[in-house]
């Protein structure tokens, strides 16, 4: 079907279509970018590897062509290979279409609930020290810290203002996460906007301040569309933009489980906790990027939701390294929030959660529209078995 459609087109249309076709585009694109002498061996390695040519060499020469066509999948492979060579002259004179898929997946890191209360392992000073050092070591030049200024005066978080200033001196930026972290569904629109204003009064004129508001609990009004629209209008009046997230792995739950386990005197396998933390965030990034590509037909610059946790202080550099190994580029929060998706205001039955989920829902994409480990019962089971080595109750 793919080939038939392609043959019906003009030569000019063929190249861009073949690049757009799912799977084939990536394969062909990679092949065309290579020096000629690498092309044959790469194409043989693709789709089944060397098993096929080795099997073919055992067949008498005159049977080889028909055998190769009969082998499962090989016919398709051969046609693709021939097509690749036929298209080479076209590729030489055609410029790469501007709508070519993004070669790199991009993501920015954002930390909520700053200043957060104590975690399981570190003092708040140690946590800030390690987080700044780990971000610097991982060459993350600009992350965003979403602040709840109402928690700065908490006696249990002494020195919070100075710690926040240190994030800014390290190159990171600050934005509004409300003054006291209210749930929008339990607050009137007027009180909610007043709470935002209180936080903005603290942020105003501060170095590193950005005009973004992150909804606490990612609650944007739920099913109450009147309230949702009142807050949307209120933010616009104030010159604030939604500091949405597109990738979420519920790191707050992992941190809460670590605090609980530590308080209960349980043995925590720190290597297993690191692996679970890193793996879950890379999987979440991949899951939401797939969802975004199906929704938007492109990969937007993503925004990852994290919190100011001991886990981030320990392993943010490991996570960044794992993301890069998976083909991700870490971009600034400024770059991510400049993506065209930032202007979208999806209209779905309940306004909450990630922007990726809402856009997919609006487009009618089937569930699941959230990464499976955001289901807390599943996340808790993984933590118990992998980090605490507990046997789950039957
Ligand atoms: Zn929060």
Boltz pocket constraint, residues with backbone or C-beta under 6 A from the ligand:
constraints:
  - pocket:
      binder: B
      contacts: [[A, 112], [A, 113], [A, 177], [A, 181], [A, 215], [A, 216], [A, 217]]
      max_distance: 6.0
